Amino acid sequence: MKKKLSMLLAALLVASTTLLGACGSSAQTAGSQSAPASSQSAAESSQGASEAPSSATGKNAEDYKIVLLLPGPINDQSWNATNYAGLEACNQNLGTKMEYVENVQASDFESTLREYAERGYDLVMAAGSQFDEAVANVAPNYKDTTFCVVNGSKCDGDNVAPIFPKEYEASYLASIIAGNVTTNGSFATIGGFPNEPMEHLMDVYETNAVAIAKERGIADSKATRAYANSWDDVALGKQMAEQMIDNGADTLFVYANEVGLGSIEAAKQKGAKVIGFSSDQTTIDPNTVVASVVFDFETFYVWSIMQYMDGTLTGNTVHEAGINEDIFKPVYTDSISQETKDAVDAGIQNFKDGKVDLKAMFAK
């Protein structure tokens, strides 16, 4: 997202009134856990940015000390890459000088959070709700630092302000594509861990994809789900996908970070189709990943940082966004028909018009 700042601000003002949700439960959601931490600055990406806006505190954007902690590598073509893109958008379009730390191990969550708070950072962001507990432990001791967990659901504290993309709304869009792409109505889904948000997004995807396939006349349509209990085991992802394809699945949907890379490789070798998720995975192999639902974290992050600088990214609140805020974008390859694209557009409009109740699709 490399729009001029004035255009970006106008778009955000139209798309996003303040999104305040009640503080939710402590359910873990999608993220990743990976190898040893390494810290580097992404401030250089702010070169050529528009003039930095001032904030409610009188600071310019470049004056804030902000860091993003990532549980995996920025080149994972999934969750971590998506969050890193948000950081780059803030630096390029707002003039911030956000830094990042990638591959933070679970054992280092608290010490890394504490390190940046001790160094006087204004805002510490962490990508993935596996950081929730660590933030809950660290935040009370550093009242001058705001802690923001992306996909977080714990918000107990005046300086704890998680942001949450409603992923089940994104999987609804993926399900429309899948339901129209499948030829035999056999869907395979793989998740990283069976936490509540992951189960919700899988419930929506499976329920709607199967329903669409049945509407197309594939009476015995069904979905088979498995969990890798891993975010980074590429070999396991390939093995799981191979077995599911051998059992008849022709359309795969995987949300498990690097595990998904193995699944895509299996699908490529065996001729199955994949609906990508989180980032644009069509670039991996457009003949296999025929479409993706991309999380527009450029918009999401810029909105969040603007809220922070304006003083409205308040604590004790989960700040949510989804289809209504236009943060989920479908990406298509040439193999996707106009009819399918039109079906996605209609699905988006139906949701915005209140004609679709996705929560009714959650398993009871």
Order of alpha helices (4+ residues) and beta strands (2+ residues): alpha-beta-beta-alpha-beta-alpha-beta-alpha-beta-beta-alpha-beta-alpha-beta-alpha-beta-alpha-beta-beta-alpha-beta-beta-alpha
